[in-house]
Amino acid sequence: MNQTLLVELQTEELPPKALVKLGAAFAAGIANGLKARDFLEADSSVTTHATPRRLAVTITNVRDTSPDKSIREKVLPVSVALDKEGNPSAPLAKKLAALGFPDLTVDQLERAQDGKAESFFYTYTAAGSALAGAVQDVLGETVAKLPIPKVMSYQRPNGDTVQFVRPVHLLAALHGDQVLPVSLLGLDAGRTTMGHRFLSHGGPITVDHADNYAQVLEAEGKVLSSAEARKESIRTQLLEKAGADQVLMPESLLDEVAALVEWPVVYECRFEEEFLAVPQECLILTMQTNQKYFALTDSEGKLRSRFLIVSNIATDDPSAIVGGNERVVRPRLSDAKFFFEQDKKKTLESRLPQLASVVYHNKLGSQAERSERVTRLATYIATRLGFDAALAERGARLSKADLLTDMVGEFPELQGIMGTYYARHDGEHDEVAHAASEHYQPRFAGDALPATNTGLAVALADKLETLVGIWAIGLQPTGEKDPFALRRHALGIVRMLVEKRLPLSIADLLADAVTTFAGQAAFKDPRLDVTAFMLDRLRGMLRERGFSPNEVEAVLAQNPDRVDDVVQRLEAVQAFAALPEAASLAAANKRITNILKKNEEAMPKDARVEPGLLQDQAEKDLAAAVARVQPDVDAAFAAGDFSGTLKILAQLRDQVDAFFNDVMVMADDVALRNNRLALLASLHGMMNRVADISKLAA
């Protein structure tokens, strides 16, 4: 009979950051194990239940016995099973006995082709197995594979030592309303669980039927068994309590808080207004990181002096809870205020000498040496772009000084942010202050790019120095390992070049970066590899934006040195690909590419089309057409009208098709052959100025 299955481990408080993964792995392990053993129906549904004090799963439509199965068992090759006279051999008797069929005769076996030889097979029906045995096996397998961050050893009341993430007190296993006779970690399964540590009546709660598990826990135990349900309850309550204010509720914080409570209740607390003089990022971070509180801001994003907490206790008089949390947060905010006031007593510039005592990397020197490289590189970049080089130099020089402040020492996540506050306090130029935080941008996929010219120059310099320096000492990414985030740095560089339309040569940028490492021991020039690495990141970025692989390759196959117009080229390629002439010209261009490549060495480097050597009408027509459109192509390309450039080239389709239909390129006459190759080379150069359109024919 099919019924809902419940399996639950009731535990001590589980680690909150691991709870969601543990719950998902527990449910998936049980479900997948039973599915593999054929105990689930096609419409069986799996529900994960995970709270601070339990891991559980309910699965609907679970069979009490797996179906009988027809099994075709290979016995032995005929050459082994029969002796020379064709009689059953001793190995056959031994094999049949091992399979559990000692009384079978050769006549009862199936003789069939098995690859190049023949073998004996036996088909029989295996009776289905009982659910309890399967659950016992699957439970053990699942627990052994759980992603437990750190195993705890503890003793059972009988003195046995067992291991799990936290001590387990109860095991429940129900199929419908029947207890399954399984055991785990020294516990026999029953039908009882425990409710909320404070809000339930305190004793065991009986689950009468697996279907009722979540409802019984909620009604009698004051426990929301679904982590997602608790998270959404918290979100709803936070929004209600926030009123007109905005509540800062990052998903990671919601997940963690939902893993700390079984019955979430949101209360409002306050702190003294004087703390608002501290940069709000500091206050928000300490509330979120240390206390798991939710900060509130007004409609303009300014921090409020009230905040929200999530409690595991529901009470009509929360004054003790509110007062306790307000007392707890006050020392944290006081520390932040103290750090801020102390840090302001020293300028960022006065801290720079201390960077010499901070190791960046043992092969690349100190943070002071790195800062000097970034400063030189930022100045080069600003000069190339026509930015204020003095501001770039100053912004880069001060960009790492806040690493030496007390606030960043306590909260490393605030590096850059605090630099901006302290630079403003020191009276630095606003762009210099912004560069302290902007040079870390983009910090992650989709993050904003630097908004100021100085921030942009320093950000490029910082990422280029890291990419080139770390690569040069042999620590480039391998597989999934990228401890220095070089993929993120490379993507940040290409994003800035592309999205900010910066007219910078990748070769020049890397050459400037390499120059800053002059005299550095163990430095191996990585420019070729880093260029390919950056273009590969660019490929991925462009594909994510919806361009096809063929379109991307059409533009990047030429290894462009500048990428500021790469999106515009791709858009032009897309428009060209939609033209009726595109397929024919792409195929022709591919053919031309192959011809020129095969004759690269034999063809004179300065070959020009000689009109007097044009014989066939088709080649005369093509030469005339190329000469006719050349000025228009040059003008459109010079104006940056890439789409117009390719549309002009589409006019050549008929002449190109006729040329390949009527003209023998590889003529016996060397002069004639070279003239035709020169014509194709001229056409090829013109056709591929925007992109290698032959890639569209791939």
Secondary structure, DSSP 8 states (H G I E B T S, - for coil): --EEEEEEEEES---HHHHHHHHHHHHHHHHHHHHHTT-B-TT--EEEEEETTEEEEEEEEE-SB---EEEEEEEEEHHHHB-TTS-B-HHHHHHHHHHT-TT--GGGSEEEEETTEEEEEEEEEE---BHHHHHHHHHHHHHHHS--SS-EEEE-TTS-EEEESS-EEEEEEEETTEE---EETTEE-BSEEE--TTTS-SSEEE-S-GGGHHHHHHHHH-----HHHHHHHHHHHHHHHHTTSEE---HHHHHHHHTT-SS-EEEEEE--GGGGGS-HHHHHHHIIIII--EEEE-TTS-EEEEEEEEES---S-THHHHHHHHHHHHHHHHHHHHHHHHHTTS-HHHHGGGGGGSEEETTTEEHHHHHHHHHHHHHHHHHHHT--HHHHHHHHHHTTGGGGSHHHHH-GGGTTHHHHHHHHHTT--HHHHHHHHHTT---STT-----SHHHHHHHHHHHHHHHHHHHHTT---BTTB-TT-HHHHHHHHHHHHHHTT----HHHHHHHHHHTTTT-TT----HHHHHHHHHHHHHHHHHHTT--HHHHHHHHTT--S--TTHHHHHHHHHHHHTSTTHHHHHHHHHHHHHHHHHTTTTS-TT----GGG--SHHHHHHHHHHHHHHHHHHHHHHTT-HHHHHHHHGGGHHHHHHHHHH--SS-SSHHHHHHHHHHHHHHHHHHTSS--GGGGG-
